[in-house]
Amino acid sequence: MFAAIDYDLFTITAIATGLNPQVHLPDIRLHSITNSSLEVRPGSLFVPLKDRRDGHDFIADAVERGALAFFARKNHPVLKKLPADVRARAIIVDDPLLSLGRLAKFHRDRYTPLVIAVTGSNGKTTTKEMLAQIFGAALGKTCVATVKNYNNHIGVPFTLFSIGPETRAAIIEMGMNHAGEIAYLTRLASPHAALISSIGHAHIEFFRSRAGIAQAKAEIVQGMPQGGRLYLPANIAELKTIRRAAAQARVLVHTVDMNKSILRVKKRSAEGFVLSIGKRRLMFPYANAAWVSNLALAVEAACDAGITADSIASAVEKFKPADGRMQFLNVPGSELTVIDDGYNANPDSAIASIDSALQAAAGRPVVCVFGDFKELGRFSNSLHTWTGTEAARAGVAAFYGIGRDMRHAVTAFRRKAPMRPAENFTREKFSQLAAKLRAEAGNAIILVKGSRSMRMEEFVALLRK
């Protein structure tokens, strides 16, 4: 990751080391920060982080590419191997990751934009995109937002570095796998408002229950000022848990009821939804009820920030979702349509996608091709089973699983709908399933979904080959 900065070495050292400034430091100015030696430019600060490789192993390469300074963990063995002139550029810290966070928080606190944080089990990226496009249409370049998947303990600091003196609004997406992660991110960002799009079963492997997931998501209030506002769907799961956390932080809860919202649904069809926002009536060309719920949150937050209903409606009419989310694609040489929703998946988002696919299909058969859902732990069998049962109950015409865990969904689908096709495949048999669907599925809608590690985009490519 890479971001532009403009700080002298004295300031960076003081912040990164926990306010322990070194008065003898040379007068050097650093103009960018990165955790990848490949992205180093002359004048960069290099932050070596540990992932599949230890970033300290790339310090020499970073300096050779033009890094003027780098963080280094105290007593790290790599330091002894570096030449004296390279070692002189080191800023010795207890933990480069925490020092990155300290510097990002210092940077964020220098400026006064409206900061809105977004999290949720499902829909957080879509909600972030909606906010970013609404605020971006109203504010232009004075609005900044999370890009790509920069929503974790590394990505959020780099997003915060994009805030500058001209920034009026910053939309910050926050993801998590474990308790405590959102609390850390929200304290860096200090958001004035926050949105929780949903509470589901994603990452339940690391929690005892869905209430535990709600507690972790509700950590977002810990970085907010008293009187800040938290936006939630009125029908969100574990509402009491979230309300309790908000009350303790003295944050106001704004539940968005679709029957009382600024945004109203006028008509639902295969083409999407006819909506009203204020006095404007418009077409939202996505047959996805979950997205309409996400949009209602974004609209409420934008209105409260002073953006006019007319400006919001104009932005909504032009909304473009992020890649890999409910992308409708033709299959050359056939009547098939594939919905590529394979960026990531969990049982709750899968059921929502089935509802959307059935709405868009307008009577055409819907066939599910689902890869394993990961990070469900001891709940995996039961939640895969639930997915298959709900798919059959919803009216899915056929169900194909990919992976070891998805066999439970296939078994449940067969039990609930014994006359409809259901079969489990391995990833190695992607091509076999793709050929089968091209030959047998007629004019069906093929809904493709699975956890990121299942690489379901490869199946989409095979199907369309």
PyMOL commands that set and color helices and strands:
alter all, ss='L'
color gray80, all
select helices_A, chain A and resi 9-16+37-39+55-64+78-81+84-87+96-109+124-142+155-160+181-189+204-206+210-223+239-249+289-304+309-317+347-361+377-394+407-416+427-440+452-454+457-463
alter helices_A, ss='H'
color red, helices_A
select strands_A, chain A and resi 2-8+29-34+44-46+67-73+90-93+114-119+143-145+169-173+193-196+229-233+252-256+263-269+272-277+280-284+327-330+337-340+366-371+398-402+422-425+445-449
alter strands_A, ss='S'
color yellow, strands_A
deselect
rebuild
show_as cartoon
